[in-house]
Amino acid sequence: MRVALILPPLTQLNTPYPATAYLARALRERGVHAAQRDLGLELALAVFTGDTLWHVFEAIEGFEELPEPAWRAIALRDQHEAVIDPVVAFLQGKDRSLASRILDTPFLPLGPRLAAADLSDFGPMATDDAARHLATLYLADVADLITATVDEGFALTRYHHHLAVGPASFDRLAERLSWSTLIDHRLDALIDTIDADVVGLSVPFPGNLYGALRVGQRLKARGIEVLMGGGYVNTELRAVDEPRLWQYVDALCYDDGEGPLLAWLDHRSGGPDKRHRTRTAEGLHDHPAPRVPMTPAAWYGDLPLDDYLDLIDTLNPAHRLWADGRWNKITLAHGCYWKRCAFCDVELDYIARFEPAEVRRLVDCMVELIEETGQSGFHFVDEAAPPRLMKALALELLQRGVTAVWWGNIRFERAFTPDLCRLLAAAGLVAVTGGLEVASDRLLQRMDKGVTVAQVARAAQAFRRAGVMVHAYLMYGFPTQTEAETVESMERVRQLFAEGALSSAFWHRFVLTRHSRIFRDPDEYGVTVIPHPASTFASNDLAHADPQGGDHDRFDAVLPLALEAWMRGQGLHQPVHAWFDPPTPPAEVPPTLIRDALAEPDPPMGEQLVWLGGGALTSEGGLTVFHNEGEVEVRGRPEVLRWVSEVLGRAAPGSDSTITLTEARASFPGDWAAFAPQWSALRAAGLVGV
């Protein structure tokens, strides 16, 4: 049986979205080979060519009415058709020599995005980055041209997103699927090359649904069986009741796709019907089945990793991390160990079932992926990486001498002490993202976030002191949040940037979802759920009224504007109420709230000692201890110097024996208090307790 796993257009263009790669590893480990295709990448590479642009211009030159940028593009048609292929090759890393020409000559035809480019954030040595930013904006201008003329649903990282977002009607999808554009013809040609008996489509976002249904429609016409799963299916189509859907797919697979997919394949091969967490035209199949252990890492198989595009479409540091470069995807734990946030889909399997990975196996997978892909970068896609597992991972990487670069999502726990953050950074952690959400202790408690603003500040500062970038997810419009509370939240965020505790952040508007605690008990949170029309096809994001809350619309423009300035180091001493016109009342927040929180003493040193520095050499009158940023001189009696050497040796990663703080202090040959200054020097040089 031939199995293919397909990513429909469009998700990321810089790296494969991990869904099919996780499924491919799970199938491979059970003796089933699955071919993988990223139709989003393939469609982008088919569209952004001189040949396709020729057809675009041929189509639109006969239009009587066009937006002004389209007329300009027509006037520069020859230039567009000439540069598009070299620009794509440049963004693929296949012709980096083009950077200087992009920057220093009138090479790229100007469109609105490119004309508004600001390169002030790029230094004189950042030639490649600045050129990639301009090339990305150029592609975005071309995508905008296509959107405005030949296919209104096309964009760089999504396709007909507007047909599937929010409460969606299948009528609009069915109508759009009944005819084709130039972009659809390019997609259809790719679909026709799929050769399989069973195809699994992953739909993580609304911008993948139209493409998935078009793929399914065309494959089913050829007698190929089509299954569909992914994040959008799990949240929006959990209880779908739309008979026309089955003209496009044979089944929907819920929760982790490994179990439902394996059960379906087994049944198709003649095994008993143990299909579970799978919906077909006959209804929901939920036979009991053994749970498939979590898959800790992606496996990319035959995906063309060298063809992805190194885009720089945003200067937000965290968003750039997501979109720039290629990251191997990996998971420390399935689900969330907290799973109590009132706004989150805590009732769904991907949140509710917590299953940690076995760290040694995880590092085995990392080593394998480094060898297979040539890339040592890893994005941990956990809901929230547990501190305990992050510590174990760091120790395992250091003990094995594995060089890796990694980042992922966390909760701003008390467990993230300065020492633990130094350990994680030494093992390759470069960035963390986490939810500060409303930046209000009252609302954080109301949503059961389990943190305070002061706690978030201290954890964030611990990471920053270790050299780790920190990005905060922010929320406004939470039920009962007043306008004054939103302004006060702005002030706390301003102080976090002013004190250097945050590197970047992003504001999200609160969305009520069907699988959250707020939906389950709206009266408790003071909201009224507004019913959907009966014709609704997909319904996870729910309209609601918040009579106790403020006018959240007035913050839609101001919050990102202020945040953009703070991330650039601008406006950090400007009162937040002055961002509004007319100004709001001043925020009633102590002006040193965050500074005072950061002035709290560090927590006690942890028990397990780990030495992150280098070796020690005997020097005249003492011991010279080397570390990455210099050296430390330790003086004392011979027995003290021997003790230092033994402690550092046993604390070094890869040592045959470990040592605790209690053991070290108990074995110290002398007055511990008198040794305190040198102990502090060793701590500063890289001796941590975790």
C-alpha positions in Angstrom: 0.0 0.0 0.0 1.4 3.4 -1.1 1.0 6.1 1.5 1.6 9.8 1.0 1.5 12.6 3.6 0.8 16.0 2.2 1.0 19.6 3.5 -1.5 21.6 1.5 -0.8 25.2 0.6 0.3 27.3 2.4 2.2 27.3 5.7 5.8 28.2 6.1 8.2 28.6 3.2 11.4 28.5 5.3 11.1 25.1 6.9 8.6 22.2 6.7 5.7 22.4 9.0 6.3 19.4 11.2 2.9 17.6 11.1 3.6 15.2 8.3 7.2 14.7 9.4 6.1 13.5 12.8 3.6 11.1 11.2 6.3 9.9 8.8 8.6 9.0 11.7 5.8 7.2 13.6 4.9 5.1 10.5 8.5 4.4 9.7 9.1 3.0 13.2 6.2 0.6 12.5 7.5 -0.5 9.1 5.3 1.7 6.9 7.0 4.1 4.5 5.2 7.3 3.7 6.2 9.7 0.9 6.0 13.4 2.0 5.1 16.4 -0.1 5.0 20.1 0.9 2.6 21.5 -1.7 2.9 24.9 -0.1 6.5 25.1 -1.0 6.0 23.5 -4.4 3.2 25.9 -5.3 5.3 28.9 -4.2 8.1 27.7 -6.4 5.7 27.2 -9.3 4.2 30.6 -8.9 7.3 32.7 -8.3 8.8 32.1 -11.7 9.3 34.1 -14.8 7.0 31.8 -16.7 4.1 32.2 -14.2 4.6 36.0 -14.1 4.4 36.0 -17.9 1.0 34.4 -17.7 -0.1 36.8 -14.9 0.9 39.8 -17.0 -0.8 38.4 -20.1 -4.0 38.0 -18.1 -4.1 41.4 -16.5 -2.9 43.6 -19.4 -6.4 43.3 -20.8 -8.0 44.5 -17.6 -9.6 48.0 -17.9 -9.4 48.7 -14.1 -6.5 47.8 -11.9 -5.1 49.2 -8.6 -2.3 51.7 -9.1 0.5 49.3 -8.0 -0.6 46.8 -10.7 -0.2 49.4 -13.4 3.3 50.1 -12.2 4.0 46.4 -12.2 2.9 46.1 -15.8 5.2 49.0 -16.8 8.0 47.1 -15.2 7.0 43.7 -16.6 10.3 42.9 -18.2 12.2 43.6 -15.0 9.8 41.4 -13.0 10.1 38.5 -15.4 13.9 38.8 -15.4 14.6 39.0 -11.6 12.0 36.6 -10.1 14.0 33.4 -10.7 17.3 34.8 -9.4 15.6 36.2 -6.3 14.1 32.8 -5.4 17.5 31.2 -5.9 19.1 33.8 -3.7 16.5 33.2 -0.9 17.2 29.4 -1.2 20.9 30.1 -0.5 21.9 29.0 -4.0 23.3 32.4 -5.1 24.3 34.5 -2.2 26.5 36.7 -4.4 23.3 38.5 -5.5 23.1 40.3 -2.1 25.3 43.2 -3.1 23.3 43.8 -6.3 20.0 43.7 -4.5 21.3 46.3 -2.0 23.5 48.6 -4.1 21.8 48.7 -7.5 18.3 49.4 -8.8 17.7 45.6 -9.3 14.3 44.9 -7.7 11.2 46.5 -9.3 9.6 48.7 -6.7 6.2 47.8 -5.2 4.5 49.3 -2.2 6.1 47.0 0.4 9.6 47.3 -1.1 9.3 51.1 -1.4 8.5 51.4 2.3 11.4 49.2 3.4 13.5 50.5 6.3 17.0 49.1 6.6 18.0 51.1 9.6 17.9 48.0 11.9 20.6 46.4 9.7 24.2 47.3 10.4 26.9 47.8 7.7 28.0 44.2 8.0 24.5 42.7 7.7 24.6 42.6 3.9 23.0 39.2 3.5 20.2 39.8 6.1 19.3 43.2 4.6 19.2 41.8 1.1 17.0 38.9 2.2 14.7 41.3 3.8 14.4 43.3 0.6 14.0 40.1 -1.5 11.2 38.9 0.9 9.4 42.2 0.5 9.7 41.9 -3.2 8.1 38.5 -3.2 5.3 39.9 -1.0 4.7 42.6 -3.5 4.4 40.0 -6.3 2.0 38.0 -4.1 0.0 41.2 -3.5 -0.2 41.7 -7.3 -1.5 38.2 -7.8 -4.0 38.7 -5.0 -5.3 42.0 -6.4 -5.6 40.7 -10.0 -5.9 36.9 -10.6 -6.6 35.2 -7.3 -7.9 37.1 -4.3 -7.1 34.3 -1.9 -3.4 33.9 -2.6 -0.8 35.1 -0.1 2.8 34.2 0.8 1.9 31.9 3.7 -1.8 31.0 3.2 -4.4 30.3 0.6 -8.0 31.5 0.9 -7.6 31.9 4.6 -10.7 34.2 4.6 -13.0 31.2 3.6 -12.1 29.2 6.7 -11.4 31.6 9.5 -13.9 32.2 12.3 -17.5 30.9 11.8 -17.2 29.6 8.3 -19.9 28.6 5.8 -19.3 25.6 3.5 -21.3 27.3 0.8 -18.5 29.8 0.1 -15.9 27.0 0.0 -18.0 24.9 -2.3 -18.6 27.8 -4.6 -14.9 28.7 -4.8 -13.9 25.0 -5.3 -16.2 24.9 -8.4 -13.9 27.1 -10.6 -10.2 27.7 -11.1 -7.7 30.5 -11.4 -4.2 30.6 -12.8 -2.9 29.7 -9.3 -5.3 26.8 -9.1 -4.1 25.4 -12.4 -0.5 25.5 -11.0 -1.7 23.6 -7.9 -3.7 21.1 -10.0 -0.7 20.2 -12.0 1.2 19.4 -8.8 -1.7 17.4 -7.4 -1.8 15.3 -10.5 1.8 14.1 -9.8 0.7 12.5 -6.4 0.9 8.7 -6.8 -0.5 6.8 -3.8 -3.3 4.6 -2.5 -3.9 6.6 0.7 -3.2 10.2 1.2 -3.1 12.0 4.6 -3.6 15.8 4.5 -2.5 17.9 7.4 -4.5 21.1 7.9 -3.0 23.1 10.8 -4.4 26.5 9.9 -7.4 28.1 8.2 -5.2 29.0 5.3 -4.6 25.3 4.5 -8.3 24.2 4.3 -9.1 25.4 0.8 -6.0 23.9 -0.6 -6.6 20.6 1.2 -10.2 20.3 -0.1 -9.0 21.0 -3.6 -6.3 18.3 -3.3 -8.9 15.9 -1.8 -11.4 16.6 -4.6 -8.9 15.9 -7.3 -7.5 12.8 -5.7 -10.9 11.2 -4.9 -11.8 11.6 -8.5 -8.9 9.3 -9.3 -10.0 6.7 -6.7 -7.4 7.7 -4.0 -8.5 7.5 -0.4 -8.1 10.8 1.4 -7.8 11.4 5.2 -7.6 14.8 6.7 -6.3 15.9 10.2 -4.3 18.6 11.9 -4.9 21.5 14.2 -7.8 23.1 12.2 -9.6 19.8 12.0 -9.2 19.1 15.7 -10.6 22.5 16.8 -12.9 23.7 14.1 -14.3 20.4 12.7 -14.6 18.4 15.9 -18.4 18.0 15.5 -18.8 18.9 11.9 -22.2 18.1 10.3 -21.8 18.9 6.6 -22.6 16.1 4.1 -20.9 17.8 1.2 -17.6 17.5 3.0 -17.4 13.8 2.1 -17.1 14.7 -1.6 -13.6 16.0 -0.8 -12.3 13.6 1.9 -13.0 10.1 3.2 -12.3 10.7 6.8 -11.3 13.2 9.5 -8.6 12.1 12.0 -8.7 13.7 15.4 -6.1 14.3 18.1 -2.6 12.8 17.5 -2.8 11.5 13.9 -0.5 8.5 14.5 -3.1 6.3 16.2 -6.1 7.0 13.9 -3.9 6.7 10.8 -2.4 3.4 11.8 -5.8 2.0 12.7 -7.2 3.1 9.3 -4.3 1.6 7.4 -4.6 -1.7 9.4 -8.3 -1.9 8.6 -7.7 -1.1 5.0 -5.2 -4.0 4.8 -7.8 -6.4 6.0 -7.5 -6.1 9.8 -10.4 -5.8 12.2 -12.2 -2.4 12.3 -10.5 -0.7 15.2 -10.7 2.8 13.7 -10.8 5.3 16.5 -11.0 9.1 16.8 -12.0 9.1 13.1 -15.1 10.6 11.5 -16.5 9.5 8.2 -19.8 10.0 6.4 -21.2 7.2 8.6 -20.3 9.1 11.8 -17.7 9.0 14.5 -15.5 5.8 14.8 -14.1 5.6 18.3 -13.2 2.0 18.9 -10.8 1.4 21.8 -7.3 1.1 20.6 -3.8 1.0 22.2 -2.4 4.4 22.6 0.6 5.1 20.3 3.5 6.5 22.2 4.3 10.1 21.5 6.7 10.7 18.6 9.5 13.0 19.9 10.9 14.2 16.7 10.2 14.9 13.0 11.6 12.8 10.2 11.8 14.7 6.9 12.4 11.7 4.6 12.4 12.9 1.0 11.3 16.5 1.6 13.6 18.9 -0.5 15.1 20.7 2.4 17.5 22.7 0.2 14.6 24.3 -1.7 13.0 26.2 1.2 13.3 30.0 1.3 15.2 32.0 3.9 12.7 34.8 4.3 13.0 37.8 6.5 9.5 39.3 6.4 9.5 40.9 9.9 12.0 42.5 12.2 10.3 41.2 15.4 13.1 39.1 16.8 10.9 36.1 17.8 8.8 36.2 14.6 12.0 36.3 12.6 13.3 33.3 14.5 10.2 31.4 13.4 10.4 32.5 9.7 14.2 32.8 9.1 16.3 29.7 8.6 15.4 26.0 8.7 14.6 24.4 12.1 14.3 20.7 12.9 11.2 20.1 14.9 11.2 18.2 18.1 9.1 17.8 21.3 10.0 17.4 24.9 6.5 16.5 26.0 3.1 16.0 24.5 0.4 18.3 26.0 0.7 20.8 28.7 1.8 20.1 32.3 -0.3 23.1 33.6 -3.4 22.8 31.5 -5.5 25.2 33.6 -5.5 28.4 31.6 -9.2 29.4 31.2 -8.7 30.7 27.7 -6.9 27.6 26.3 -8.4 24.5 24.6 -7.6 22.5 27.7 -10.3 19.9 27.0 -8.6 18.7 23.8 -6.1 15.8 23.7 -3.2 17.9 22.4 -3.4 20.0 25.6 -5.0 17.7 28.2 -2.8 14.5 27.8 0.7 15.2 29.2 3.3 12.7 28.1 7.0 13.5 28.5 9.6 12.2 26.2 12.5 9.9 27.2 15.4 12.4 27.1 18.1 10.0 25.9 15.9 8.9 23.0 15.2 12.5 22.2 18.9 13.4 22.0 19.4 10.3 19.8 16.8 11.8 17.5 18.6 15.1 17.6 21.9 13.6 16.6 20.2 11.6 13.8 18.6 14.7 12.5 21.8 16.7 12.6 23.5 14.0 10.6 20.6 13.6 8.1 19.9 17.3 7.5 23.2 19.0 8.2 21.3 21.4 10.5 21.9 21.7 14.2 19.0 24.1 14.9 15.9 22.7 16.7 12.5 24.3 17.4 10.8 22.6 20.4 7.1 22.7 19.5 5.9 21.9 23.0 2.8 23.7 24.4 5.1 24.5 27.3 8.5 22.8 27.8 8.8 21.5 31.4 11.8 23.0 33.3 12.7 19.5 34.6 12.9 18.1 31.1 14.8 21.1 29.8 17.4 20.6 32.6 17.7 16.9 31.7 18.0 17.7 28.0 20.7 20.3 28.7 22.7 17.9 30.8 22.4 15.1 28.2 23.6 17.4 25.4 26.5 18.7 27.4 27.5 15.2 28.6 27.5 13.9 25.0 29.2 16.9 23.6 26.4 17.6 21.1 26.5 21.0 19.6 22.9 22.2 19.1 20.9 25.4 18.9 17.4 25.3 20.3 14.4 27.3 21.3 10.8 26.8 22.3 7.8 27.8 24.4 7.8 27.9 28.2 5.8 29.0 31.2 7.6 31.7 33.2 8.1 29.4 36.2 9.9 30.0 39.4 12.0 27.0 38.5 13.8 29.1 35.9 16.5 30.3 38.2 19.5 32.2 37.0 21.6 29.0 37.4 19.2 26.9 35.4 19.0 29.5 32.7 22.9 29.6 32.5 22.9 25.8 32.2 20.3 25.9 29.4 22.2 28.6 27.5 25.4 26.6 27.8 23.7 23.7 26.2 22.5 25.7 23.2 19.2 27.4 24.2 19.0 30.8 22.4 15.4 31.9 22.8 12.2 31.3 24.8 8.7 32.4 24.2 6.0 32.4 26.9 2.7 33.9 27.9 2.6 37.0 30.0 -0.9 37.4 28.6 -2.7 40.3 30.3 0.2 41.6 32.4 -2.3 42.1 35.3 -2.2 40.1 38.5 -6.0 40.3 38.9 -6.6 38.9 35.4 -3.8 36.4 35.6 -5.4 34.9 38.7 -8.8 35.0 37.1 -7.6 33.0 34.1 -5.7 30.7 36.4 -2.4 31.3 34.6 -0.4 30.3 37.7 2.1 33.2 37.5 2.3 36.8 38.6 3.8 39.8 36.7 6.7 39.9 39.2 7.4 36.2 38.7 7.4 36.6 35.0 9.8 39.5 35.2 12.3 37.5 37.4 12.2 34.5 35.1 12.5 36.6 32.0 15.5 38.5 33.5 17.2 35.2 34.4 17.0 34.2 30.8 18.2 37.5 29.6 21.2 37.5 31.9 22.1 34.2 30.5 22.1 35.7 26.9 18.7 34.0 25.9 16.2 36.1 23.9 12.8 36.4 25.6 9.6 36.9 23.7 6.3 37.4 25.6 2.8 36.6 24.2 0.5 39.4 25.3 -3.3 39.4 25.4 -5.9 42.2 25.6 -9.7 42.0 25.8 -9.9 39.2 28.3 -13.4 39.0 29.9 -14.0 41.8 32.4 -10.7 43.6 31.5 -11.4 47.3 31.7 -9.7 50.0 29.6 -7.8 51.2 32.6 -6.5 47.7 33.2 -5.3 47.5 29.6 -3.4 50.8 30.0 -1.9 49.5 33.2 -0.8 46.4 31.4 0.9 48.5 28.8 2.8 50.3 31.6 4.0 47.0 33.1 5.1 45.8 29.6 6.9 49.2 29.1 8.8 48.7 32.3 9.8 45.2 31.3 11.3 46.5 28.1 12.9 49.4 29.9 14.6 47.1 32.4 15.8 44.8 29.6 13.7 41.8 30.8 12.0 41.3 27.4 13.5 41.2 23.9 10.3 41.2 22.0 6.5 40.6 22.4 3.3 40.5 20.5 -0.3 41.5 21.4 -3.1 39.2 20.6 -6.8 40.0 20.9 -8.7 37.6 23.2 -10.6 34.9 21.3 -13.3 32.7 22.9 -12.9 29.1 21.8 -15.3 26.2 22.0 -13.0 23.9 24.0 -12.0 26.4 26.8 -13.1 26.7 30.4 -14.6 30.1 29.6 -17.0 28.6 27.0 -17.9 25.8 29.4 -18.9 28.3 32.1 -19.4 31.7 30.5 -21.4 33.1 33.4 -18.4 32.6 35.7 -16.3 34.8 33.4 -19.0 37.4 32.7 -19.4 36.7 29.0 -22.4 35.9 26.8 -21.8 33.5 23.9 -23.5 34.8 20.7 -25.0 31.8 18.7 -23.7 31.0 15.3 -25.9 30.9 12.2 -27.3 27.4 11.6 -25.4 27.2 8.3 -22.0 27.3 10.1 -19.5 24.7 8.9 -16.5 25.4 11.1 -17.0 27.0 14.6 -14.2 27.1 17.1 -13.7 30.9 17.5 -17.0 32.2 19.0 -18.5 35.7 19.0 -19.2 36.9 22.5 -20.3 39.9 24.5 -18.3 41.3 27.4 -20.6 43.7 29.2 -18.2 44.3 32.2 -15.2 44.9 29.9 -14.0 48.1 28.2 -14.0 49.1 24.6 -11.3 46.8 23.4 -11.4 48.1 19.8 -9.7 51.3 20.8 -6.5 49.4 21.6 -6.2 47.5 18.2 -3.8 50.1 16.7 -2.2 51.6 19.7 -0.8 48.5 21.4 1.2 47.3 18.4 2.4 50.8 17.7 3.8 51.3 21.2 5.3 47.8 21.2 7.1 48.3 18.0 8.7 51.4 19.4 9.7 49.7 22.7 11.3 46.8 20.8 13.5 49.4 19.0 14.4 51.0 22.3 12.3 54.0 21.6 9.6 55.7 23.7 10.6 53.7 26.8 10.3 56.7 29.1 7.2 58.1 27.5 4.0 57.8 29.7 1.8 55.1 28.1 -1.3 57.2 28.3 0.3 59.6 25.8 0.1 57.0 23.1 -3.7 57.7 22.9 -5.4 60.6 21.1 -6.9 62.0 23.2 -4.7 60.7 26.1 -6.2 58.3 28.6 -5.9 58.9 32.3 -2.3 57.9 33.5 -1.7 54.3 34.5 -1.9 53.7 38.2 1.1 51.5 38.4 4.2 52.2 40.6 6.9 53.5 38.3 9.5 51.1 39.8 7.2 48.0 40.0 9.4 45.9 37.7 12.7 47.3 38.9 11.7 46.4 42.5 10.7 42.9 41.4 14.1 42.4 39.7 15.9 43.6 42.8 14.7 40.6 44.8 17.6 38.3 45.9 18.3 35.4 43.6 16.9 32.0 44.9 19.3 29.7 46.7 21.7 27.7 44.6 20.4 24.3 43.5 21.9 21.0 44.8 23.4 19.5 41.7 26.7 21.3 40.8 27.5 21.7 37.1 30.8 23.3 35.8 30.2 25.1 32.6 33.8 26.3 32.2 37.1 24.7 31.1 40.1 23.2 32.7 42.4 24.4 35.5 46.2 24.8 35.5 48.5 25.1 38.4 49.9 28.6 38.6 52.4 30.3 41.0 50.7 30.3 44.3 47.4 28.9 43.2 45.1 27.6 40.4 44.1 29.3 37.2 40.6 28.2 36.2 39.6 28.9 32.6 36.2 29.7 31.2 34.8 31.0 27.9 35.1 34.6 28.9 38.4 34.6 30.7 40.0 33.0 33.8 39.8 33.0 37.5 42.7 32.8 40.0 42.0 30.6 43.0 44.6 30.9 45.9 44.9 28.9 49.0 46.5 25.9 50.7 47.3 22.9 48.6 44.4 20.9 50.0 42.0 23.7 49.1 43.3 23.8 45.5 43.0 20.0 45.3 39.4 20.4 46.6 38.6 23.0 43.8 40.1 20.7 41.2 38.0 17.7 42.4 34.8 19.7 42.6 35.1 21.1 39.2 36.1 17.8 37.8 33.2 16.0 39.2 30.8 18.8 38.3 32.0 18.9 34.6 29.4 17.4 32.2 30.5 13.9 31.2 32.2 13.2 34.5 32.0 9.6 35.8 30.6 11.0 39.1 28.4 13.9 40.1 28.6 16.1 43.1 26.1 18.1 45.1 26.4 21.4 46.9 25.9 19.6 50.2 28.7 17.1 49.5 31.1 19.9 48.3 30.6 22.0 51.4 30.9 19.0 53.7 34.2 18.1 52.2 35.7 21.6 52.1 39.1 21.6 54.0 38.8 24.8 56.0 36.6 27.7 56.9 33.8 27.9 54.3 32.9 31.5 55.2 36.5 32.6 54.5 36.4 30.9 51.0 33.1 32.8 50.1 34.8 35.4 47.8 36.6 32.7 45.7 33.5 30.6 45.7 31.6 33.6 44.2 34.3 34.0 41.6 33.9 30.3 40.6 30.1 30.8 40.4 30.6 33.8 38.1 33.0 31.8 36.0 30.4 29.0 35.4 29.8 26.9 38.4 26.0 26.5 38.7 23.7 24.7 41.0 20.5 23.2 39.4 
